[in-house]
Amino acid sequence: MIRAWQADGAGAREVSAVDAIRHACSGPGMVWIDLQGEDEATARALIAPLGIHPVAMDDVVAHINRPKVDDYGAYLYVAVHSARWEPDGRPTLRELDMLMGERFLVTFHDAATRSVSAAHTVLARRPELLARGPAHLMHFLLDVLVDHYLPITEQIAADIDELEEKMFGPEQQPLDQSVLRLKRGLSALRRIIGPQRDTVMALTRDEVCAIPPEVRPYLRDVYDRLARVNDLLDSFRDEAATLLDLHVAIVSKRLNEVTKVLTVIATIMLPLTVVTGYYGMNFHLPEYAWRWGWLYALGLLVATAFGTWWYLRKRRWY
């Protein structure tokens, strides 16, 4: 799906992709072309008049890029990622590629992205997002994208609290898979958030001429929020590692308790085995002729078992 907007002093309106490319090349106004799920051939043919470098086009259609920014002088290539935290504790990441020139912004993504959808909704009411220049619209996309990271951090914090409650609850459920899945999800997010923070920071530098000076303070605000999210993810990673260590300690404690009980049982049974082995020998013993010999043997077994148990309790071994 391709949607295109043109903005000028009269406002913002949707136009055809061909008209948008024509306006991007010769004016008037600013244009935004959004390509969602388009194949490589269509994307290359559509934006060929913009004179995009082949390396930048390869990055656009690859959809496997880490967050980064490449400055080609007349335009920028920017790759960022949106994220959503799934109920099973895994993140879903979607790449958003952007080409931003003096009069155009071209976005590429495989599926619907909340920041892009918000821009389409808002642009009709706020044409200045594009009329003032593509950099303002790119900032809006980055701003909305980062805003959606904050609910993710809240959900991760809630997941960690829930795991702690389950781990120390009365049932003490086995949570090794849940904790490992949480750690993997955090690692996947950190691999994106860290480079994305550096990408936004690069956009605020003076040597990036494609970004107007008036937009840089807003991008620094986006950077600050990304840095805060990155710090939270570092904290969550440490908490997840602590949870895993606690889980291992709890499992070891349970194993020790089971081993202790089994050891006590074996210790109690050992003297009983000696007694039964003694009376089980193939020799004639005086107790065999005694009328109450069997009661004596049973009493000896009970007394031996009780005495062993009492000794273990007295020594606080059990």
C-alpha positions as CSV (number, residue, x, y, z in Angstrom):
1,M,0.0,0.0,0.0
2,I,1.3,3.4,-1.0
3,R,0.0,6.7,0.6
4,A,1.4,10.1,-0.3
5,W,0.9,13.6,1.1
6,Q,1.8,17.0,-0.2
7,A,1.9,20.0,2.1
8,D,2.2,23.7,1.3
9,G,0.8,27.0,2.6
10,A,-2.7,25.9,1.8
11,G,-2.5,22.8,4.0
12,A,-1.8,19.1,3.6
13,R,-3.7,16.8,1.2
14,E,-3.3,13.2,-0.1
15,V,-2.0,12.9,-3.6
16,S,-0.9,10.1,-5.9
17,A,2.5,8.6,-5.5
18,V,3.5,9.8,-9.0
19,D,2.5,13.4,-8.2
20,A,4.3,13.2,-4.9
21,I,7.5,12.2,-6.7
22,R,7.1,15.0,-9.2
23,H,6.6,17.5,-6.4
24,A,9.6,16.1,-4.5
25,C,11.8,16.6,-7.5
26,S,10.6,20.1,-8.6
27,G,8.3,21.4,-6.0
28,P,6.2,23.1,-4.9
29,G,5.7,22.1,-1.2
30,M,6.9,19.2,0.8
31,V,5.9,15.6,0.3
32,W,5.7,12.4,2.3
33,I,5.5,9.0,0.6
34,D,4.7,6.0,2.8
35,L,5.3,2.5,1.4
36,Q,3.8,-0.3,3.4
37,G,4.6,-3.9,2.3
38,E,5.6,-3.0,-1.2
39,D,7.9,-5.3,-3.1
40,E,11.5,-4.3,-4.0
41,A,10.8,-3.7,-7.7
42,T,8.0,-1.3,-7.0
43,A,9.9,0.6,-4.4
44,R,13.0,1.0,-6.6
45,A,11.0,2.1,-9.6
46,L,8.9,4.6,-7.7
47,I,11.7,6.5,-6.0
48,A,14.3,6.2,-8.8
49,P,13.7,9.9,-9.9
50,L,14.9,11.0,-6.4
51,G,18.4,9.8,-7.3
52,I,18.9,7.7,-4.2
53,H,22.2,6.0,-3.9
54,P,22.1,2.2,-4.6
55,V,23.6,1.4,-1.2
56,A,20.8,3.3,0.5
57,M,18.2,1.6,-1.7
58,D,19.7,-1.8,-0.7
59,D,19.4,-0.9,2.9
60,V,15.8,0.2,2.4
61,V,14.7,-3.1,0.8
62,A,16.8,-5.4,3.0
63,H,14.7,-4.8,6.2
64,I,17.3,-6.4,8.4
65,N,19.2,-3.3,9.5
66,R,20.3,-2.3,12.9
67,P,19.2,1.2,13.8
68,K,21.5,3.6,12.1
69,V,21.8,6.9,10.2
70,D,23.7,7.4,6.9
71,D,24.3,11.0,5.7
72,Y,24.4,11.2,1.9
73,G,24.7,15.0,1.9
74,A,21.5,15.9,0.0
75,Y,19.4,13.4,2.0
76,L,19.6,11.0,5.0
77,Y,18.9,7.3,5.4
78,V,17.6,6.5,8.9
79,A,16.6,3.0,10.2
80,V,14.7,2.6,13.4
81,H,12.5,0.0,15.0
82,S,9.2,0.1,16.7
83,A,8.4,-2.5,19.4
84,R,5.5,-4.2,21.1
85,W,5.7,-6.4,24.2
86,E,3.7,-9.6,23.7
87,P,1.8,-11.3,26.5
88,D,4.1,-14.3,26.4
89,G,7.1,-12.1,27.4
90,R,8.6,-11.6,23.9
91,P,9.1,-8.4,21.9
92,T,7.8,-7.9,18.4
93,L,10.1,-5.6,16.5
94,R,9.3,-3.8,13.2
95,E,11.7,-1.9,11.2
96,L,11.0,1.6,9.8
97,D,13.3,2.9,7.1
98,M,13.3,6.6,6.2
99,L,14.8,8.6,3.4
100,M,14.7,12.3,4.2
101,G,15.7,15.1,1.7
102,E,15.1,18.8,1.5
103,R,11.5,18.4,0.1
104,F,10.6,14.8,0.8
105,L,10.3,12.1,3.4
106,V,9.9,8.5,2.2
107,T,9.1,5.8,4.7
108,F,9.2,2.0,4.2
109,H,7.8,-0.7,6.5
110,D,6.5,-4.2,6.0
111,A,3.4,-4.0,8.2
112,A,1.3,-1.4,9.9
113,T,3.3,0.8,12.4
114,R,1.6,2.8,15.1
115,S,3.8,5.9,14.6
116,V,3.1,6.0,10.9
117,S,-0.6,5.4,11.5
118,A,-0.6,8.3,14.0
119,A,1.1,10.6,11.5
120,H,-1.5,9.8,8.8
121,T,-4.2,10.6,11.3
122,V,-2.7,13.9,12.6
123,L,-1.3,15.3,9.3
124,A,-4.7,16.4,8.0
125,R,-5.2,18.5,11.2
126,R,-1.6,19.6,11.6
127,P,-0.2,20.3,8.1
128,E,2.7,22.2,9.6
129,L,4.2,18.8,10.5
130,L,5.1,18.5,6.8
131,A,4.8,22.1,5.6
132,R,7.7,23.2,7.8
133,G,9.9,20.5,6.3
134,P,10.3,16.8,6.3
135,A,12.6,16.9,9.4
136,H,9.6,18.0,11.5
137,L,7.6,15.0,10.3
138,M,10.5,12.6,10.9
139,H,10.8,14.0,14.5
140,F,7.0,13.3,14.9
141,L,7.5,9.7,13.8
142,L,10.4,9.2,16.2
143,D,8.6,10.9,19.0
144,V,5.5,8.6,18.7
145,L,7.7,5.6,18.2
146,V,9.6,6.3,21.5
147,D,6.4,7.1,23.3
148,H,5.3,3.5,22.8
149,Y,8.5,2.2,24.5
150,L,7.4,3.5,27.9
151,P,4.4,1.2,28.2
152,I,6.7,-1.7,27.3
153,T,9.0,-0.8,30.3
154,E,5.9,-0.7,32.5
155,Q,4.8,-4.1,31.3
156,I,8.2,-5.6,31.8
157,A,8.3,-4.2,35.4
158,A,4.9,-5.8,36.0
159,D,6.1,-9.1,34.6
160,I,9.1,-9.1,36.9
161,D,6.9,-8.4,39.9
162,E,4.6,-11.2,38.9
163,L,7.5,-13.6,38.5
164,E,8.8,-12.6,42.0
165,E,5.4,-13.3,43.5
166,K,5.1,-16.7,41.9
167,M,8.6,-17.6,42.9
168,F,8.1,-16.8,46.6
169,G,4.4,-17.8,46.7
170,P,3.1,-20.8,48.6
171,E,3.0,-23.0,45.4
172,Q,6.6,-21.9,44.3
173,Q,6.0,-22.7,40.7
174,P,8.9,-23.7,38.4
175,L,9.6,-20.5,36.4
176,D,12.9,-21.2,34.7
177,Q,11.4,-21.0,31.2
178,S,9.6,-17.8,32.0
179,V,12.7,-16.1,33.4
180,L,14.8,-17.2,30.5
181,R,12.2,-16.0,28.0
182,L,12.2,-12.6,29.8
183,K,16.0,-12.4,29.6
184,R,15.9,-13.2,25.9
185,G,13.2,-10.6,25.3
186,L,15.2,-8.0,27.2
187,S,18.3,-8.8,25.3
188,A,16.5,-8.4,22.0
189,L,15.2,-5.0,23.1
190,R,18.6,-3.8,24.3
191,R,20.2,-4.7,21.0
192,I,17.7,-2.3,19.3
193,I,17.4,0.5,21.9
194,G,21.1,1.1,22.4
195,P,21.9,1.7,18.7
196,Q,18.6,3.6,18.3
197,R,19.6,6.0,21.0
198,D,23.0,6.5,19.2
199,T,21.1,7.0,15.9
200,V,18.9,9.8,17.3
201,M,22.0,11.4,19.0
202,A,23.7,11.4,15.6
203,L,20.8,13.4,14.1
204,T,21.3,16.2,16.7
205,R,24.9,16.9,15.6
206,D,25.7,20.1,13.8
207,E,27.5,18.3,10.9
208,V,24.2,16.7,9.9
209,C,23.1,19.5,7.6
210,A,19.8,17.9,6.6
211,I,18.4,18.5,10.1
212,P,17.4,22.2,10.6
213,P,18.7,23.7,13.9
214,E,15.2,24.3,15.2
215,V,14.5,20.6,15.1
216,R,17.6,19.4,17.0
217,P,16.3,20.4,20.5
218,Y,13.2,18.2,19.9
219,L,15.4,15.3,18.7
220,R,17.5,15.7,21.9
221,D,14.3,15.3,23.9
222,V,13.7,12.0,22.0
223,Y,17.3,11.0,22.8
224,D,16.8,11.7,26.5
225,R,13.7,9.4,26.6
226,L,15.5,6.7,24.7
227,A,18.4,6.9,27.1
228,R,16.0,6.6,30.0
229,V,14.4,3.5,28.4
230,N,17.9,2.0,27.8
231,D,18.8,2.6,31.5
232,L,15.5,0.9,32.6
233,L,16.3,-2.1,30.4
234,D,19.7,-2.4,32.0
235,S,18.1,-2.4,35.4
236,F,15.5,-5.0,34.2
237,R,18.4,-7.1,32.9
238,D,20.0,-7.1,36.3
239,E,16.7,-7.9,38.0
240,A,16.1,-10.8,35.6
241,A,19.6,-12.2,36.3
242,T,18.9,-11.9,40.0
243,L,15.6,-13.7,39.5
244,L,17.3,-16.5,37.7
245,D,19.9,-16.8,40.5
246,L,17.1,-16.9,43.1
247,H,15.3,-19.5,41.1
248,V,18.4,-21.7,41.0
249,A,18.9,-21.2,44.8
250,I,15.2,-22.1,45.5
251,V,15.5,-25.2,43.4
252,S,18.7,-26.2,45.2
253,K,17.0,-25.6,48.5
254,R,14.1,-27.9,47.6
255,L,16.6,-30.5,46.4
256,N,18.5,-30.3,49.7
257,E,15.3,-30.6,51.6
258,V,14.3,-33.7,49.6
259,T,17.8,-35.1,50.0
260,K,17.7,-34.5,53.8
261,V,14.3,-36.3,54.1
262,L,15.6,-39.3,52.1
263,T,18.8,-39.4,54.1
264,V,16.8,-39.4,57.4
265,I,14.7,-42.3,56.1
266,A,17.8,-44.2,55.0
267,T,19.5,-43.5,58.4
268,I,16.4,-44.8,60.3
269,M,16.2,-47.9,58.0
270,L,19.8,-48.8,58.4
271,P,19.7,-50.2,62.0
272,L,16.4,-51.9,61.2
273,T,18.2,-53.7,58.4
274,V,20.9,-54.8,60.8
275,V,18.3,-56.2,63.2
276,T,16.3,-58.0,60.5
277,G,19.5,-59.3,59.1
278,Y,20.6,-60.7,62.4
279,Y,17.3,-62.5,63.0
280,G,17.3,-63.7,59.4
281,M,20.5,-65.7,59.7
282,N,20.2,-69.5,59.1
283,F,21.2,-70.3,62.6
284,H,19.1,-71.4,65.6
285,L,18.8,-68.5,68.0
286,P,17.4,-68.8,71.6
287,E,14.7,-66.2,70.8
288,Y,13.1,-68.6,68.2
289,A,11.9,-70.9,71.0
290,W,10.7,-68.0,73.2
291,R,6.9,-67.5,73.1
292,W,7.1,-63.7,72.9
293,G,10.1,-63.6,70.6
294,W,8.3,-62.1,67.7
295,L,6.9,-59.4,69.9
296,Y,10.4,-58.7,71.2
297,A,11.7,-58.4,67.6
298,L,9.0,-56.0,66.7
299,G,9.6,-53.9,69.8
300,L,13.3,-53.9,69.1
301,L,12.6,-52.6,65.6
302,V,10.3,-49.9,66.8
303,A,12.6,-48.8,69.6
304,T,15.6,-48.7,67.2
305,A,13.7,-46.6,64.7
306,F,12.4,-44.2,67.4
307,G,15.9,-44.0,69.0
308,T,17.5,-43.1,65.7
309,W,14.9,-40.5,64.9
310,W,15.2,-39.0,68.5
311,Y,19.0,-38.8,68.1
312,L,18.7,-37.0,64.7
313,R,16.3,-34.5,66.2
314,K,18.5,-33.9,69.2
315,R,21.5,-33.1,67.0
316,R,19.2,-30.9,64.9
317,W,20.1,-32.8,61.8
318,Y,16.5,-33.0,60.9
